[in-house]
C-alpha cells in the first residue's frame, strides 16, 4: 500500500517521505471543521484518513478527516505542502473503545468531482493503515504529552492510482458492524 502511495506522489514529481511512516508536527490552528477552504494553487488534493482525537490516554475518539495538501509546495518540502492548507475533520466522532473489537472492518471512502460528476476517489479498510495504538506510540515520540492531540492516520491509495485536484472533496468512515458512518465534505474555492 505504501509503495502505491509513493508511486502516486512520484507521478506528480514529489519525492516520497524519507521514513515510513513519517510523523509531521503541524500547527494546531490548521485543524478545522469548515466546509469551505481557499485554493492556493492548482495542484492540490485531499486525502481521506481516520483521525484520532486524543483527550487523554484513556479517552480517545475516532472521526474522518482530510489532510488537504498543496502538491506544488510538496515538491520542495512535504512539511511545507502540509502547512499550506487546513486539515479538515468531521464534526462527529465515535469512542475508540466502541470500535476495538471490529477495528479492521472500518471502511474509508472519498469522492471528488470530475466533469461536475461525483466519483469515488479512494476506498479501503483501515487495516491498510497503522492501528490507533501504533499511531499513538509514534506520536508519543514527537510529543510525549498527548492530551488534546489530533492525529491523522495517513491515507489509502486512490482508486485509479492517480492524485487529482478537485474543487470538492467528500469523505466517510463507515462501520459495517454497527451500520453507521461519519461523513463530511468541503469545497475548495
N, C-alpha and C positions, 0 to 999 in steps of 0.2 A: 504494500500500500504506500509506504513512504517513498519507495522508488518511483511509483506513478506520479506522486505529487511533485517530486523533484523534477521529473521529466516534463510535467506541465509547466513548471516555472521556467525551465531551460528553454522551452519553445518560444517564450516571450523575452528571452535574454536575461533572465535572473538566475544568478548562481544560487544553488541550494544552501541551506544552513551548514555551518561548519560542524556542528554536532547535532545528532538526532537522538532524542528530542532536544530542542533548543528552547530555553526559557528567556522571555523578554520581559523586563520590568518596565511597564508603561505608566504614564501619568494617570492618576485616578480620575481626573476630570474628563478623560476620553470616554468613559462608560456612560451610556445614555439609553433611554427607552424611547427616544424620539422616532417618529415615523417619517421624518424628513432630514436629509443631510445635504450639504453643499458639495457639488462636484468640483474637484480641484484640478484634475487632469482627465484626459480622455481614456487613459489606460488605468482603470481601477476595477476592483471586483470585491464582492462579498464572498464569504465562505462560511457555511454552516458549521457550528461547533456546539458541543454541550458545554455548559458553563456552570462552574461550582461557585456558589455564593456562601462563603465561609463566615458565619457569625462568630463561631469559636470552634475548637476541635471537635466538640460533641454536637454541634448544631450546624449542619451543612445542608444546603438546598441545591437543587438542580433546575436549570432552565435552559433555554436555547438562545444562542447568540450568533452574531456575525462579526468576524474580525475583518472589517472592510479595510482594504489596503490599497495604497497608491503603488501600482506596479512600475511606473516610471521611476519613482524615488527608490523603490526596492532594488533597482539595477545598481544603484550606488551603495545603498545600505538597507538591509532588511529592517533594521530598527527604525530608520528614518521613514521608510514606507509605512510602517505600522503606526507611526505618530501623526501621519497626515490626515487620517480620517477617524471619526469616533468608532467605538466598539459598541455595537447595538445589542441590547438584551431585551428579552420579552418581559412583560410586566407581571408575569405569574411564575410560580416555582413550586416544585414538589420537594418534600423532605427526602434526602438521600436514603434514610432508613427505610422508607416505603418501597424502595427500588432494589435493595441489596439482593433479594432472593431471585430476581429476574433481570438484573442489570444488562446482561449481554443481549437481551431481546429488544432493547430500545432501538428505535429507528430514527435516523436523522435524514431530513429531506430539505432541499431548497429548490426554488423556482426563480427564473428570471423572465424578462420579456425579450422575445426575438420577433422582429417584424410585428410588433403590437400584440403578439400572442404569448400567453403564459406557457412556458415549457419547463419540464423537470430538468434541473441543472445538476443536482447532487442527490444521491440516495445510498444509504448504507447503515449497517448496525454500529452501535457504539463499541462493539467488540473489536472493531478495526482500529480503535484508538487505545491509548493508555487508560487504565482503570482510574477511578477517582482516588483510590489510595496511593497509586504511583504518582499521580499528578500532585497530590498534596505533599508527598515526600520530596518531589523535585522542587516545588515552590518553597518548601521549608529551607532548602539550600540557599535560596536567594533572599528570603525574608523569614527568619525564624519565628516571628510573631505573626500568625496567620489570621488573627482577628480582623473581621471586616474585609477580608480579601476576596477579590473576584478573580477566578482562574479559568481561562479559556483552554479547551482540551486539545486544540489542533483540529485540523479538518480532514474530511474524507475526499477522495478524488471526485472529479466531475464525471458525469455520466458519459460525456462524449470525449473525455480526455483532453479538454481544451478550456483554458481560463478565458472567460468572456466578460467584458464590461456590459453593464445594463443600467438603465435608469430606474429599475425596480428590482427589489430583492425580497423574497418571501422565504421564511424558514419555519421548520417544525421539528419538534421531538415528539415521537409517538410511542406510547406504551401499549403494545398489543395485549398484554396480560390484563391490565386494568381498563383497557379500551378508552384511553384518554390521550389528549395531546395538548401541547403548548405550542402556539404559533405566534408569529409576529411578522410584520412587513415594514418596509420603508422605501421611500422614493429618494433618488439621488438627482438633485436639480442643479 
